């Protein structure tokens, strides 16, 4: 019997970055599996794991079983690969809140994001970069 297609439905208790990882995937971020990558099981049996042994699976098979959770360093590499300039990534404190802010400059303009973690802030900016870099679709 064949395996059911993976679902993008996550439990409400899932790590917020896991939701963002799905958004990045939908926006077009392609994962090239490597030993040491942080992943989550698409079926939700194991929320977060480190890819240690691909067990002979092809990259396509790995992508169908796991969603990639890029690290801060991997997110920055994705900006570089897309020739986006990282102007700022760090903690921003105001009188009313503390958040992590990311500012990048891309060919099509300026992107700014804020989140509760640096990883999430970078991920949001990358998602916006991926979506903004898509060619316009005419209806």
Secondary structure, DSSP 8 states (H G I E B T S, - for coil): -----------TTS-HHHHHHHHHHHHT------TT-EEEETTSSSSSEE----TT--HHHHHHHEEE---HHHHHHHHHHTT-EEEEEEEEE-SS-EEEEEEEEETTEEEEEEESSHHHHHHHHHHHHHHHTS-----
